[in-house]
Amino acid sequence: MKEYHKLILIVGVFLAAYFIPFESPLVSASIIEAFYLLQEYAREHVLFCLVPAFFIAGAIANFISQGAVIKYFGSQAKPWVAYSVASISGAILAVCSCTVLPLFCGIYRRGSGLGPAIAFLYSGPAINVLAIVLTARVLGWELGLARAVGAVIFAVVIGLLMAFIFRREDKERLAASMAGISEEEAERRNPLQNIFFFLTLVLILIFATWGKPGEPLGFYNTLYQMKWAVVVALLLLLGYIVKHWFDREERIRWVNTTWDFAKQILPLLFFGVLMAGLLMGRPGTDAGLIPVRYIEALVGGNSLQANMVASVVGAFMYFATLTEIPILQGLLGAGMGKGPALALLLAGPALSLPNMLVIRSVLGTKKTATFVLLVVIMATISGMVFGNLVH
């Protein structure tokens, strides 16, 4: 941290301590709500979502050859291959907007093109098969179908637009990546061993984060009841793989890289969750600085304002996986239009304030702002079109 950054931080903390009206019931309730949300986040996401994701990201950075990443995601890859793989990968993982971040960092730093990396970043939380099925069952098949189609289109279109807008910068970055590939990236393991290793890591992430979907989906409930037995078996298998297929130096390097991702991402995520809780409270509560009733009043009907407000609120609000569905059910009951509901579904799960802070640390302010703006604009337009179709 530079010296002037330290000065700004000290002055900011002083001014906040001096001027914040802690005696106000709204302010004090919002601060408590921020820490409640942080506690909820820590309990539900850090151990079983982020920790496996950090280890996967560390493994990508160490054990997937840079040439392979560039082959499938780089500038030389065929666009239909790069964007298809990025979208399918995200759909298989079905993670939240924060859990996908270490994985995005891993493939981006390993030499992925900006467009495919962004497609992966969006698709991970947005193209969640279980969330789409539950959306159709709880909120209606129209919203479920529109969410599925919109999420796939968004992942590809936003990735292509980001690649086009920043094509010069990305070309230079990828050229540097190509120049940095060494011939000594010889593999100690054969391709099948690497696939099996990564498949084990991904399955641990999927089953550890498997949430209870509710009674209507019996198959998913069965998997939910088996999840911890499967996770334990996979961890034992992973232990065997790491012990017998990797040497000591590789294991140390993997842990060190995983720690590098964790110390970069976790502080920003925790700060972002606190800010999201302070401003809007936990999902389903009305204890943030911005009362829910104001949002409800702004998202009725299918106007440009209603769709834009839904997109912006969805982009900045933090949603744990599947929590957006009961929240929208309540908002629809309070008069929210179906167009704004879709806008929130397309912007919300893929973005959040914590997510934006981490993306900025990787891509910089300009690229992050462009990504967020594209999501908000496309979600707003999609909401208006959908609202007019189902009106």
C-alpha positions as CSV (number, residue, x, y, z in Angstrom):
1,M,0.0,0.0,0.0
2,K,1.4,3.4,-1.0
3,E,1.8,6.1,1.6
4,Y,-0.9,8.4,0.2
5,H,-3.3,5.4,0.3
6,K,-2.5,4.9,4.0
7,L,-3.2,8.6,4.6
8,I,-6.5,8.5,2.8
9,L,-7.5,5.4,4.8
10,I,-6.6,7.0,8.1
11,V,-8.4,10.3,7.2
12,G,-11.4,8.3,6.0
13,V,-11.7,6.3,9.3
14,F,-11.3,9.5,11.3
15,L,-14.1,11.3,9.4
16,A,-16.4,8.3,9.6
17,A,-15.8,8.0,13.4
18,Y,-16.3,11.7,13.8
19,F,-19.4,12.2,11.7
20,I,-21.4,9.0,11.5
21,P,-24.6,9.4,13.6
22,F,-24.3,6.1,15.5
23,E,-27.2,7.2,17.8
24,S,-29.6,7.0,14.9
25,P,-31.7,3.7,15.0
26,L,-31.5,3.4,11.2
27,V,-27.7,3.7,11.2
28,S,-27.1,1.4,14.2
29,A,-29.5,-1.2,12.8
30,S,-27.8,-1.1,9.4
31,I,-24.3,-1.6,10.9
32,I,-25.5,-4.6,12.9
33,E,-27.2,-5.9,9.7
34,A,-23.8,-5.6,7.8
35,F,-22.1,-7.8,10.4
36,Y,-25.1,-10.3,10.3
37,L,-24.6,-10.6,6.5
38,L,-20.9,-11.0,6.9
39,Q,-21.5,-13.8,9.5
40,E,-24.0,-15.4,7.2
41,Y,-21.5,-15.2,4.3
42,A,-18.7,-16.7,6.5
43,R,-20.9,-19.6,7.7
44,E,-22.4,-20.5,4.3
45,H,-19.8,-19.7,1.7
46,V,-16.2,-19.5,3.0
47,L,-15.5,-23.1,4.1
48,F,-17.5,-25.0,1.5
49,C,-17.5,-22.6,-1.5
50,L,-14.4,-20.4,-1.4
51,V,-11.9,-22.7,0.1
52,P,-12.4,-25.4,-2.6
53,A,-12.5,-22.6,-5.3
54,F,-9.2,-21.2,-4.1
55,F,-7.6,-24.7,-4.3
56,I,-9.0,-25.2,-7.8
57,A,-7.6,-21.8,-8.8
58,G,-4.2,-22.6,-7.4
59,A,-4.2,-25.9,-9.2
60,I,-5.1,-24.2,-12.5
61,A,-2.2,-21.8,-12.0
62,N,0.2,-24.6,-11.4
63,F,-0.9,-27.8,-13.1
64,I,-2.7,-26.7,-16.3
65,S,-0.1,-25.8,-18.9
66,Q,-0.3,-22.3,-20.1
67,G,-0.3,-23.5,-23.6
68,A,-3.5,-25.5,-23.0
69,V,-5.3,-22.5,-21.6
70,I,-4.2,-20.3,-24.6
71,K,-5.2,-23.1,-27.0
72,Y,-8.8,-23.2,-25.8
73,F,-9.3,-19.7,-24.4
74,G,-6.6,-17.5,-26.0
75,S,-6.5,-15.3,-29.1
76,Q,-5.6,-18.3,-31.4
77,A,-8.6,-20.4,-30.3
78,K,-11.7,-20.6,-32.5
79,P,-14.3,-18.3,-31.0
80,W,-17.1,-20.9,-31.0
81,V,-14.8,-23.3,-29.1
82,A,-13.6,-20.7,-26.6
83,Y,-17.0,-19.3,-25.7
84,S,-18.7,-22.7,-25.7
85,V,-16.1,-24.1,-23.3
86,A,-16.4,-21.0,-21.1
87,S,-20.2,-21.2,-20.9
88,I,-20.4,-24.9,-20.4
89,S,-17.7,-24.8,-17.7
90,G,-19.7,-22.2,-15.8
91,A,-22.9,-24.1,-16.1
92,I,-21.3,-27.3,-14.7
93,L,-19.8,-25.5,-11.7
94,A,-23.0,-23.6,-10.8
95,V,-21.3,-21.4,-8.2
96,C,-22.3,-18.0,-6.8
97,S,-20.9,-14.6,-7.9
98,C,-18.1,-14.7,-5.3
99,T,-17.1,-18.4,-5.6
100,V,-16.4,-18.0,-9.3
101,L,-13.8,-15.3,-8.8
102,P,-10.8,-17.4,-7.9
103,L,-11.5,-19.7,-10.9
104,F,-11.8,-16.6,-13.1
105,C,-8.5,-15.2,-11.8
106,G,-6.8,-18.6,-12.4
107,I,-7.7,-18.9,-16.1
108,Y,-7.3,-15.2,-16.8
109,R,-3.8,-15.0,-15.4
110,R,-2.9,-18.3,-17.1
111,G,-3.4,-16.7,-20.5
112,S,-7.2,-16.8,-21.3
113,G,-8.5,-14.1,-23.6
114,L,-10.6,-11.4,-21.9
115,G,-13.8,-12.4,-23.8
116,P,-13.8,-16.1,-22.9
117,A,-12.7,-15.3,-19.3
118,I,-15.6,-12.8,-19.0
119,A,-18.1,-15.4,-20.5
120,F,-16.9,-17.8,-17.8
121,L,-17.2,-15.2,-15.1
122,Y,-20.8,-14.4,-16.0
123,S,-21.9,-18.0,-16.8
124,G,-20.7,-19.5,-13.5
125,P,-23.4,-17.9,-11.3
126,A,-25.9,-17.1,-14.0
127,I,-26.3,-20.4,-15.9
128,N,-27.1,-22.4,-12.8
129,V,-29.3,-25.3,-13.8
130,L,-30.9,-25.8,-10.4
131,A,-31.6,-22.1,-10.0
132,I,-33.2,-22.0,-13.5
133,V,-35.4,-25.1,-12.7
134,L,-36.5,-23.6,-9.4
135,T,-37.2,-20.2,-11.0
136,A,-39.6,-22.0,-13.5
137,R,-41.3,-23.9,-10.7
138,V,-41.7,-21.1,-8.2
139,L,-42.0,-18.0,-10.4
140,G,-43.5,-19.5,-13.6
141,W,-42.1,-21.2,-16.7
142,E,-41.9,-17.9,-18.6
143,L,-39.4,-16.4,-16.2
144,G,-37.5,-19.7,-16.0
145,L,-37.2,-20.0,-19.7
146,A,-36.3,-16.3,-20.2
147,R,-33.7,-16.6,-17.5
148,A,-32.1,-19.7,-19.1
149,V,-32.1,-18.2,-22.6
150,G,-31.0,-14.7,-21.4
151,A,-28.1,-16.1,-19.3
152,V,-26.6,-18.1,-22.2
153,I,-26.9,-15.1,-24.6
154,F,-25.5,-12.7,-22.0
155,A,-22.4,-14.8,-21.4
156,V,-21.5,-15.0,-25.0
157,V,-22.5,-11.4,-26.1
158,I,-20.9,-9.7,-23.1
159,G,-17.7,-11.7,-23.6
160,L,-17.6,-10.8,-27.3
161,L,-18.2,-7.1,-26.5
162,M,-15.5,-7.0,-23.9
163,A,-13.1,-8.7,-26.2
164,F,-13.9,-6.2,-29.0
165,I,-13.8,-3.1,-26.8
166,F,-10.4,-4.0,-25.2
167,R,-9.0,-5.9,-28.2
168,R,-5.7,-3.9,-28.3
169,E,-4.9,-4.2,-24.6
170,D,-5.8,-7.9,-24.6
171,K,-3.7,-8.6,-27.7
172,E,-0.7,-7.1,-26.0
173,R,-1.4,-9.1,-22.8
174,L,-1.8,-12.4,-24.7
175,A,1.3,-11.7,-26.7
176,A,3.3,-11.4,-23.5
177,S,1.7,-14.6,-22.2
178,M,2.7,-16.4,-25.4
179,A,6.3,-15.1,-25.0
180,G,6.4,-16.4,-21.5
181,I,5.6,-20.0,-22.3
182,S,8.6,-22.1,-21.6
183,E,9.5,-25.4,-23.2
184,E,10.1,-26.9,-19.8
185,E,6.4,-27.2,-19.0
186,A,6.8,-31.0,-19.1
187,E,4.0,-32.9,-17.4
188,R,4.8,-35.4,-14.7
189,R,1.2,-36.8,-15.1
190,N,-0.5,-38.0,-18.1
191,P,-3.6,-36.1,-19.4
192,L,-6.1,-38.6,-17.9
193,Q,-4.5,-38.2,-14.4
194,N,-4.8,-34.4,-14.7
195,I,-8.5,-34.7,-15.8
196,F,-9.2,-37.0,-12.9
197,F,-7.5,-34.7,-10.5
198,F,-9.4,-31.6,-11.6
199,L,-12.7,-33.6,-11.8
200,T,-12.2,-34.6,-8.2
201,L,-11.7,-31.0,-7.1
202,V,-14.7,-29.8,-9.1
203,L,-16.9,-32.5,-7.6
204,I,-15.9,-31.6,-4.1
205,L,-16.9,-28.0,-4.8
206,I,-20.2,-29.0,-6.4
207,F,-21.3,-31.4,-3.6
208,A,-20.0,-29.2,-0.7
209,T,-22.1,-26.3,-2.0
210,W,-25.2,-28.4,-2.8
211,G,-28.1,-26.7,-1.1
212,K,-31.4,-28.2,-0.1
213,P,-33.8,-27.2,-3.0
214,G,-37.1,-28.1,-1.3
215,E,-39.7,-30.8,-1.6
216,P,-40.8,-30.4,-5.3
217,L,-37.5,-31.7,-6.5
218,G,-37.0,-35.2,-5.1
219,F,-33.9,-36.1,-7.1
220,Y,-32.0,-33.1,-5.8
221,N,-33.1,-33.8,-2.3
222,T,-31.7,-37.3,-2.5
223,L,-28.4,-35.9,-3.7
224,Y,-28.5,-33.3,-0.9
225,Q,-28.9,-36.1,1.7
226,M,-25.9,-37.9,0.3
227,K,-23.7,-34.9,-0.1
228,W,-21.4,-35.2,2.9
229,A,-20.8,-38.9,2.4
230,V,-19.8,-38.1,-1.2
231,V,-17.6,-35.1,-0.1
232,V,-15.7,-37.3,2.5
233,A,-15.1,-40.0,-0.2
234,L,-13.9,-37.4,-2.6
235,L,-11.5,-35.9,0.0
236,L,-10.0,-39.3,0.7
237,L,-9.6,-39.9,-3.0
238,L,-8.0,-36.4,-3.4
239,G,-5.6,-37.2,-0.5
240,Y,-4.5,-40.3,-2.3
241,I,-4.0,-38.5,-5.6
242,V,-2.0,-35.6,-4.0
243,K,0.2,-38.0,-2.1
244,H,1.0,-40.4,-5.0
245,W,0.8,-38.2,-8.1
246,F,2.5,-35.0,-6.9
247,D,5.9,-34.4,-5.4
248,R,6.6,-32.3,-2.3
249,E,7.7,-29.3,-4.3
250,E,4.5,-29.3,-6.3
251,R,2.3,-29.6,-3.2
252,I,4.1,-26.6,-1.6
253,R,3.8,-24.6,-4.8
254,W,0.0,-25.4,-5.0
255,V,-0.6,-24.3,-1.4
256,N,1.4,-21.1,-1.8
257,T,-0.5,-20.1,-5.0
258,T,-3.8,-20.9,-3.2
259,W,-2.8,-18.7,-0.4
260,D,-1.9,-15.9,-2.8
261,F,-5.4,-16.0,-4.3
262,A,-7.0,-16.1,-0.8
263,K,-5.1,-13.1,0.6
264,Q,-5.9,-11.0,-2.5
265,I,-9.6,-11.9,-2.7
266,L,-10.9,-12.5,0.8
267,P,-10.3,-9.0,2.3
268,L,-12.1,-7.4,-0.7
269,L,-15.0,-9.8,-0.5
270,F,-15.4,-9.3,3.3
271,F,-15.4,-5.5,2.9
272,G,-17.8,-5.7,0.0
273,V,-20.2,-8.0,1.9
274,L,-20.1,-5.5,4.8
275,M,-21.0,-2.6,2.5
276,A,-23.8,-4.6,0.8
277,G,-25.3,-5.4,4.2
278,L,-25.0,-1.8,5.4
279,L,-26.7,-0.4,2.3
280,M,-29.4,-3.0,1.7
281,G,-29.4,-5.5,4.6
282,R,-29.6,-9.2,4.2
283,P,-31.9,-10.6,1.5
284,G,-35.4,-10.8,2.9
285,T,-34.9,-8.1,5.6
286,D,-35.6,-4.4,5.7
287,A,-32.7,-3.2,7.9
288,G,-30.3,-1.5,5.5
289,L,-29.8,2.2,4.9
290,I,-31.9,1.8,1.7
291,P,-35.4,0.6,2.8
292,V,-36.9,-2.2,0.7
293,R,-40.2,-0.3,0.4
294,Y,-38.4,2.3,-1.7
295,I,-37.1,-0.4,-4.1
296,E,-40.6,-2.1,-4.2
297,A,-42.1,1.3,-5.2
298,L,-39.6,1.8,-8.0
299,V,-39.9,-1.7,-9.7
300,G,-43.6,-1.8,-10.4
301,G,-44.8,-2.0,-14.0
302,N,-42.5,-2.3,-17.0
303,S,-41.1,1.1,-17.4
304,L,-37.5,1.9,-18.3
305,Q,-37.0,3.2,-14.8
306,A,-38.4,0.0,-13.2
307,N,-36.2,-2.2,-15.3
308,M,-33.1,-0.1,-14.7
309,V,-33.6,0.1,-11.0
310,A,-34.1,-3.7,-10.8
311,S,-30.9,-4.2,-12.8
312,V,-28.8,-1.8,-10.7
313,V,-30.1,-3.1,-7.4
314,G,-29.5,-6.7,-8.6
315,A,-26.0,-5.8,-9.7
316,F,-25.0,-4.3,-6.3
317,M,-26.9,-6.6,-4.0
318,Y,-25.4,-9.8,-2.7
319,F,-27.4,-12.9,-3.4
320,A,-26.4,-16.3,-2.0
321,T,-27.1,-19.1,-4.5
322,L,-30.9,-19.6,-4.9
323,T,-31.9,-16.8,-2.4
324,E,-32.9,-14.6,-5.3
325,I,-36.0,-16.8,-6.0
326,P,-37.9,-16.3,-2.7
327,I,-36.9,-12.6,-2.6
328,L,-38.4,-12.1,-6.1
329,Q,-41.4,-14.1,-5.1
330,G,-42.0,-11.5,-2.3
331,L,-41.3,-8.6,-4.6
332,L,-43.7,-9.9,-7.3
333,G,-46.3,-10.2,-4.6
334,A,-45.7,-6.6,-3.7
335,G,-46.3,-5.4,-7.3
336,M,-43.0,-5.9,-9.1
337,G,-43.4,-6.3,-12.8
338,K,-42.2,-9.5,-14.6
339,G,-39.9,-7.5,-16.8
340,P,-38.0,-6.0,-13.8
341,A,-38.0,-9.4,-12.2
342,L,-36.1,-10.9,-15.2
343,A,-33.8,-7.9,-15.2
344,L,-32.9,-8.6,-11.6
345,L,-32.5,-12.3,-12.3
346,L,-30.0,-11.6,-15.1
347,A,-28.0,-9.0,-13.3
348,G,-28.2,-10.1,-9.7
349,P,-26.7,-13.6,-9.4
350,A,-23.8,-12.8,-11.7
351,L,-22.8,-9.5,-10.0
352,S,-22.5,-8.1,-6.5
353,L,-20.6,-5.3,-4.8
354,P,-18.1,-7.8,-3.3
355,N,-17.7,-9.4,-6.7
356,M,-17.0,-6.0,-8.4
357,L,-14.3,-5.1,-5.9
358,V,-12.4,-8.3,-6.7
359,I,-12.9,-8.0,-10.4
360,R,-11.4,-4.5,-10.3
361,S,-8.3,-5.8,-8.6
362,V,-7.8,-8.2,-11.5
363,L,-9.0,-6.2,-14.5
364,G,-8.7,-2.6,-13.4
365,T,-11.4,0.0,-13.0
366,K,-12.1,0.6,-16.7
367,K,-12.7,-3.0,-17.7
368,T,-14.7,-3.7,-14.5
369,A,-16.9,-0.6,-15.0
370,T,-17.5,-1.6,-18.7
371,F,-18.5,-5.2,-17.7
372,V,-20.9,-4.0,-15.0
373,L,-22.4,-1.4,-17.4
374,L,-22.9,-4.0,-20.1
375,V,-24.7,-6.4,-17.7
376,V,-26.9,-3.6,-16.4
377,I,-27.8,-2.3,-19.9
378,M,-28.5,-5.7,-21.3
379,A,-30.5,-6.8,-18.3
380,T,-32.6,-3.5,-18.6
381,I,-33.3,-4.1,-22.3
382,S,-34.1,-7.8,-21.7
383,G,-36.5,-6.9,-18.9
384,M,-38.4,-4.4,-21.0
385,V,-38.7,-6.8,-24.0
386,F,-39.8,-9.6,-21.8
387,G,-42.2,-7.4,-19.9
388,N,-43.9,-6.3,-23.1
389,L,-44.1,-9.9,-24.4
390,V,-45.8,-11.3,-21.3
391,H,-47.9,-8.2,-20.5
